[in-house]
């Protein structure tokens, strides 16, 4: 039974699973020198730089001295 675009079962309850989501395709190219790739590389570089600063602060040594004392 259909009532104003809603699908109802035999007990009069709305069938939520009958409504299908809108399907879309992301057309943005994600390889090569694209804005997406540059943004991702910049964010990863910021994470690495902050991690290096946290390492230097926690060990009280720079990266070079920390790597040579292994």
ABEGO torsion letter per residue (X at the ends): XBBGGBBBBAAGBBBAAABBBBBBBBABBABEBBAAAAAAAAAAAAAAAAAAAAAAAAAGBBAAAAAAAX
